[in-house]
Amino acid sequence: MGLGFYKRKLKEKAKILNHPRPYPDYLLPMTGEGTRILDVGSGPFSLVGTQGANVNLVACDVNADEYYQMMKEQGIVPIVPIEKQDMEHLTYPDDSFDIVHCVNALDHTPDAIQALKEIMRVSSKWIYLRHFENEAEKHHYRGGHYWNLDRLGRLWNQSTSYNMKWWNTSLQTSYKNKQIVVSIYEI
């Protein structure tokens, strides 16, 4: 999914995502007063939501500058600022966030294993990943799709396979709405 997708869909996405809305149900058990959440690879608008417990939400994306330019051209101001960060080289200190949230972004980074290491490094408690199953295969490794995620918790492409269950963590995988959900607790 290139930036052309966002340029065409920005106003539609803004109507859906760029307004106060509750946190997703799956985050509620993990959030409370002062919870620190990183929405990594957020795109132009965070999927996390803005209403609920008083949390500290940081959204970031490697394409933040490009998103801001598109928003400026279309007269859109994001309610959650997007910081420019490369998920393979996050600049946040270790354990900066209680929760790291990553939806449909890990497959778009050239080195997803390095990105996972960075996500693990900056998360102190919980990681939530949600991606369409084997997205790179479906797109023939084009359109910025480099990696696949499967129901076994494997992250793989044509040359590498990494089983996320190798981590010394409590990892759960599930399949909902044609997407793989990986939850990693108590890092």
Residue frames relative to the residue before (quaternion, step in Angstrom):
aa qw qx qy qz dx dy dz
M 1.0000 0.0000 0.0000 0.0000 0.00 0.00 0.00
G 0.1814 -0.8117 0.5490 0.0828 3.56 -0.46 1.19
L 0.7080 -0.4550 0.3287 0.4285 3.51 -1.32 -0.01
G 0.5241 0.6289 -0.4084 0.4038 3.60 1.22 -0.38
F 0.5804 0.5757 -0.3566 0.4523 3.57 1.13 -0.71
Y 0.7047 0.4592 -0.2684 0.4696 3.57 0.82 -1.00
K 0.6175 0.5407 -0.3616 0.4422 3.58 0.99 -0.71
R 0.6878 0.4721 -0.2767 0.4770 3.59 0.99 -0.85
K 0.7889 0.3570 -0.1495 0.4772 3.58 0.97 -0.87
L 0.3754 0.7792 -0.4585 0.2041 3.61 1.26 -0.07
K 0.6841 0.4723 -0.3072 0.4633 3.63 0.78 -0.91
E 0.6400 0.5172 -0.3214 0.4686 3.59 1.01 -0.78
K 0.6599 0.4919 -0.3001 0.4821 3.59 0.95 -0.87
A 0.6282 0.5403 -0.3368 0.4472 3.60 1.00 -0.80
K 0.6427 0.5244 -0.3285 0.4517 3.62 0.96 -0.82
I 0.7020 0.4633 -0.2588 0.4749 3.57 1.03 -0.79
L 0.8417 0.2779 -0.0754 0.4567 3.57 0.79 -1.08
N 0.7143 0.4841 -0.2663 0.4296 3.61 1.05 -0.61
H 0.5932 0.4836 -0.4153 0.4918 3.55 0.65 1.20
P 0.6350 -0.5196 0.3744 0.4320 3.61 -1.14 0.39
R 0.1523 0.7669 -0.6099 0.1296 3.56 -0.90 0.98
P 0.6087 -0.5914 0.3789 0.3689 3.60 -1.12 0.56
Y 0.5857 -0.5390 0.4654 0.3872 3.52 -1.32 0.34
P 0.5684 -0.5896 0.4324 0.3773 3.61 -1.07 0.57
D 0.6398 -0.5603 0.3783 0.3656 3.57 -1.13 0.72
Y 0.6608 0.5349 -0.3198 0.4184 3.59 0.95 -0.83
L 0.6761 0.4786 -0.3024 0.4715 3.62 1.17 -0.39
L 0.5258 0.6958 -0.3961 0.2871 3.57 1.11 -0.61
P 0.6786 0.4869 -0.3350 0.4362 3.67 0.80 -0.78
M 0.7141 0.4531 -0.2473 0.4728 3.59 1.16 -0.52
T 0.6815 0.4938 -0.2947 0.4527 3.60 1.21 -0.23
G 0.0973 0.7552 -0.6442 0.0726 3.49 -1.25 0.58
E 0.7703 -0.3295 0.2545 0.4830 3.53 -1.30 -0.08
G 0.8547 0.1542 -0.1286 0.4787 3.55 -0.78 1.06
T 0.3645 0.7281 -0.5056 0.2853 3.63 1.21 0.14
R 0.2633 -0.7554 0.5847 0.1349 3.55 -0.97 0.93
I 0.0225 -0.8089 0.5861 -0.0406 3.59 -0.64 1.16
L 0.1319 -0.7463 0.6471 0.0836 3.54 -1.07 0.88
D 0.1542 -0.7453 0.6440 0.0775 3.56 -0.85 1.05
V 0.0796 -0.8409 0.5352 -0.0034 3.56 0.00 1.34
G 0.7953 0.1624 -0.1756 0.5570 3.56 -0.89 0.98
S 0.1731 0.8689 -0.4484 0.1184 3.52 1.19 0.70
G 0.3664 -0.6670 0.5524 0.3402 3.57 1.03 -0.66
P 0.7645 -0.3905 0.2388 0.4539 3.61 -1.19 -0.24
F 0.7866 0.1872 -0.0959 0.5805 3.59 1.19 -0.50
S 0.4669 -0.6844 0.4864 0.2778 3.57 -0.84 0.97
L 0.3749 -0.7224 0.5445 0.2031 3.54 -1.10 0.81
V 0.5249 0.6974 -0.3862 0.2983 3.57 1.23 -0.33
G 0.4482 -0.6624 0.4929 0.3428 3.60 0.93 -0.72
T 0.3048 -0.7827 0.5252 0.1367 3.55 -1.28 0.29
Q 0.7056 0.4448 -0.2669 0.4828 3.60 1.20 -0.17
G 0.5284 0.5853 -0.4842 0.3792 3.55 -0.92 0.95
A 0.8134 -0.1229 0.1366 0.5519 3.53 -1.02 -0.82
N 0.5355 -0.6150 0.4723 0.3347 3.55 -1.17 0.57
V 0.0851 0.8097 -0.5699 0.1107 3.57 0.05 1.32
N 0.3904 -0.6653 0.5779 0.2665 3.52 -1.33 0.32
L 0.0585 -0.8249 0.5616 -0.0262 3.57 -0.24 1.31
V 0.0291 -0.7499 0.6610 -0.0013 3.53 -0.99 0.98
A 0.1085 -0.7734 0.6227 0.0492 3.57 -0.85 1.00
C 0.0217 0.8113 -0.5833 0.0329 3.57 -0.98 0.79
D 0.0361 0.7734 -0.6312 0.0461 3.53 -1.24 0.59
V 0.5505 -0.6268 0.4440 0.3270 3.56 -1.05 0.75
N 0.7207 0.4247 -0.2361 0.4944 3.60 1.17 -0.56
A 0.2211 0.8233 -0.5030 0.1427 3.61 1.17 0.40
D 0.6557 0.5187 -0.3295 0.4387 3.62 0.85 -0.87
E 0.6639 0.5008 -0.2967 0.4695 3.56 0.97 -0.89
Y 0.6361 0.5202 -0.3308 0.4640 3.60 1.00 -0.79
Y 0.6527 0.5143 -0.3205 0.4547 3.59 0.92 -0.87
Q 0.6341 0.5202 -0.3343 0.4642 3.59 1.01 -0.75
M 0.6517 0.5052 -0.3095 0.4735 3.60 0.95 -0.87
M 0.6582 0.5080 -0.3089 0.4619 3.58 0.95 -0.89
K 0.6281 0.5328 -0.3329 0.4591 3.57 0.99 -0.83
E 0.6647 0.5096 -0.3003 0.4563 3.59 0.92 -0.91
Q 0.7596 0.3593 -0.1916 0.5072 3.60 1.09 -0.67
G 0.5085 -0.6942 0.3952 0.3213 3.59 1.27 0.24
I 0.4741 0.6586 -0.4393 0.3853 3.58 1.09 0.72
V 0.1214 -0.7618 0.6334 0.0614 3.56 -1.01 0.90
P 0.3559 -0.7575 0.4975 0.2280 3.63 -0.58 1.07
I 0.4251 -0.6983 0.5049 0.2769 3.60 -0.97 0.77
V 0.7195 0.2571 -0.2023 0.6126 3.59 1.25 -0.38
P 0.3750 -0.7354 0.5119 0.2380 3.62 -0.51 1.11
I 0.2738 -0.7446 0.5897 0.1513 3.56 -1.12 0.75
E 0.2526 -0.7664 0.5752 0.1340 3.57 -0.68 1.12
K 0.4320 -0.6671 0.5338 0.2889 3.56 -1.13 0.63
Q 0.2027 0.7507 -0.5985 0.1928 3.55 -0.60 1.24
D 0.3015 -0.7002 0.6185 0.1905 3.54 -1.14 0.75
M 0.4102 -0.7504 0.4534 0.2511 3.61 -0.49 1.11
E 0.6004 0.5443 -0.3678 0.4560 3.60 1.20 -0.25
H 0.7861 0.1735 -0.0676 0.5894 3.59 1.24 -0.47
L 0.0099 0.8296 -0.5570 0.0378 3.60 0.61 1.09
T 0.3510 -0.7650 0.5078 0.1837 3.57 -0.95 0.86
Y 0.4798 0.6708 -0.4383 0.3574 3.61 1.25 0.07
P 0.5455 -0.6104 0.4546 0.3509 3.61 -1.11 0.60
D 0.6779 -0.4655 0.3806 0.4230 3.57 -1.30 0.33
D 0.8613 0.1135 -0.0962 0.4859 3.57 -1.16 0.72
S 0.2619 0.8056 -0.4951 0.1931 3.61 1.07 0.66
F 0.7943 0.2528 -0.0996 0.5433 3.59 1.12 -0.65
D 0.4739 -0.6464 0.5198 0.2955 3.54 -1.15 0.69
I 0.7911 0.1250 -0.0208 0.5985 3.55 1.03 -0.89
V 0.0909 -0.7320 0.6694 0.0883 3.54 -1.10 0.78
H 0.1555 -0.7884 0.5951 0.0054 3.52 -0.75 1.22
C 0.0860 0.7950 -0.5928 0.0962 3.60 -0.74 1.03
V 0.0236 0.8126 -0.5770 0.0784 3.58 -0.44 1.24
N 0.8579 -0.0923 0.0135 0.5052 3.55 -0.79 1.15
A 0.5510 0.6004 -0.4140 0.4056 3.58 0.87 0.91
L 0.6052 0.6015 -0.3606 0.3767 3.60 0.98 -0.78
D 0.6592 0.5197 -0.3105 0.4460 3.59 1.03 -0.72
H 0.6622 0.5245 -0.2966 0.4455 3.59 1.25 -0.35
T 0.6261 0.5281 -0.3554 0.4503 3.61 1.20 -0.07
P 0.5498 -0.6515 0.3990 0.3378 3.62 -0.86 0.86
D 0.7914 0.1777 -0.1051 0.5754 3.63 0.99 -0.73
A 0.1474 -0.8408 0.5184 0.0516 3.55 0.28 1.30
I 0.6073 0.5484 -0.3676 0.4419 3.61 1.06 -0.60
Q 0.6423 0.4909 -0.3158 0.4968 3.60 0.99 -0.78
A 0.6320 0.5251 -0.3333 0.4623 3.60 1.00 -0.80
L 0.6403 0.5168 -0.3246 0.4664 3.62 0.98 -0.78
K 0.6256 0.5282 -0.3357 0.4657 3.58 1.00 -0.79
E 0.6613 0.4977 -0.3008 0.4737 3.58 1.00 -0.83
I 0.6299 0.5252 -0.3248 0.4710 3.58 1.00 -0.83
M 0.6486 0.5051 -0.3106 0.4771 3.58 0.95 -0.87
R 0.6541 0.5443 -0.3115 0.4228 3.58 0.94 -0.90
V 0.7654 0.3872 -0.2129 0.4679 3.60 0.85 -0.92
S 0.6378 0.5073 -0.3326 0.4747 3.62 1.26 -0.18
S 0.2589 -0.7824 0.5471 0.1467 3.57 -0.91 0.89
K 0.8232 0.2452 -0.1019 0.5018 3.63 1.11 -0.53
W 0.8494 -0.0221 0.1210 0.5132 3.57 0.59 -1.12
I 0.1140 -0.7594 0.6379 0.0592 3.55 -1.13 0.79
Y 0.0860 -0.7769 0.6230 0.0305 3.54 -0.96 0.92
L 0.0138 -0.7844 0.6190 -0.0357 3.56 -0.63 1.19
R 0.0617 0.7752 -0.6283 0.0231 3.59 -1.01 0.76
H 0.1165 0.7913 -0.5837 0.1401 3.53 -0.72 1.15
F 0.5401 -0.5672 0.4916 0.3806 3.53 -1.22 0.42
E 0.5479 -0.6440 0.4305 0.3159 3.54 -1.02 0.84
N 0.8778 -0.0519 0.0071 0.4762 3.53 -1.04 1.01
E 0.0737 0.8630 -0.4916 0.0904 3.53 0.99 0.97
A 0.6495 0.5185 -0.3365 0.4428 3.63 0.93 -0.77
E 0.6221 0.5294 -0.3359 0.4690 3.59 1.01 -0.79
K 0.6596 0.5214 -0.3113 0.4429 3.59 0.90 -0.92
H 0.7528 0.3565 -0.1888 0.5201 3.58 1.08 -0.76
H 0.4441 -0.7217 0.4321 0.3086 3.59 1.29 0.29
Y 0.6102 -0.6010 0.3212 0.4042 3.56 1.09 0.87
R 0.5310 0.5840 -0.4298 0.4384 3.58 1.07 0.78
G 0.7595 0.3940 -0.2699 0.4415 3.55 -1.32 0.12
G 0.6741 -0.5138 0.2926 0.4427 3.57 1.09 0.67
H 0.5245 0.5932 -0.4344 0.4294 3.60 1.19 0.41
Y 0.0613 -0.8391 0.5397 -0.0298 3.55 -0.40 1.31
W 0.8092 0.2453 -0.0685 0.5295 3.57 1.09 -0.70
N 0.2741 -0.7159 0.6203 0.1662 3.51 -1.37 0.47
L 0.1319 -0.7335 0.6584 0.1052 3.52 -1.25 0.56
D 0.1047 -0.8235 0.5555 0.0469 3.58 -0.81 0.95
R 0.7285 -0.4716 0.3061 0.3914 3.53 -1.36 0.20
L 0.6275 0.5344 -0.3340 0.4572 3.58 1.24 -0.30
G 0.5266 -0.6245 0.4146 0.4011 3.58 1.27 -0.16
R 0.4726 0.6539 -0.4509 0.3818 3.57 1.20 0.51
L 0.1913 -0.7125 0.6666 0.1073 3.50 -1.16 0.82
W 0.1578 0.8237 -0.5199 0.1622 3.59 -0.49 1.13
N 0.0699 -0.7471 0.6559 0.0823 3.50 -1.37 0.33
Q 0.7921 -0.3370 0.2114 0.4629 3.61 -1.21 -0.29
S 0.7954 0.3031 -0.1585 0.5003 3.60 1.11 -0.48
T 0.7949 0.2463 -0.1041 0.5446 3.61 1.15 -0.43
S 0.0493 -0.7626 0.6430 0.0500 3.53 -1.19 0.65
Y 0.0401 -0.7948 0.6050 -0.0249 3.56 -0.87 1.00
N 0.2232 -0.7765 0.5780 0.1142 3.57 -0.67 1.13
M 0.3465 -0.7714 0.4981 0.1918 3.57 -0.43 1.21
K 0.5677 0.5970 -0.3900 0.4114 3.62 1.18 -0.31
W 0.5138 0.6356 -0.4217 0.3927 3.60 1.24 -0.12
W 0.5469 0.6112 -0.4072 0.4020 3.58 1.17 -0.43
N 0.4397 -0.6653 0.5342 0.2805 3.54 -1.16 0.61
T 0.4513 0.6553 -0.4626 0.3910 3.55 0.55 1.24
S 0.5004 -0.5834 0.5243 0.3666 3.51 -1.33 0.00
L 0.0212 0.8252 -0.5592 0.0772 3.58 -0.12 1.31
Q 0.0403 -0.7783 0.6266 0.0031 3.55 -0.94 0.94
T 0.1164 -0.7693 0.6224 0.0846 3.55 -1.04 0.78
S 0.0197 0.7710 -0.6365 0.0072 3.55 -1.17 0.61
Y 0.3152 -0.7294 0.5788 0.1832 3.52 -1.31 0.23
K 0.1148 0.7942 -0.5815 0.1340 3.58 -0.58 1.22
N 0.8614 0.0003 -0.0096 0.5079 3.56 -0.97 0.84
K 0.6827 -0.5123 0.2567 0.4534 3.56 0.94 1.02
Q 0.6425 0.4876 -0.3404 0.4832 3.59 1.19 0.45
I 0.4170 -0.6586 0.5699 0.2600 3.52 -1.24 0.63
V 0.1096 -0.7687 0.6272 0.0608 3.56 -0.94 0.90
V 0.0540 -0.7739 0.6309 0.0076 3.57 -0.80 1.05
S 0.0509 -0.7791 0.6249 -0.0051 3.55 -0.76 1.11
I 0.0740 -0.7803 0.6210 0.0109 3.54 -0.84 1.01
Y 0.1269 -0.8237 0.5524 0.0128 3.54 -0.56 1.21
E 0.8658 0.1474 -0.0846 0.4706 3.52 -1.34 0.38
I 0.0247 -0.8337 0.5497 -0.0451 3.50 0.56 1.22
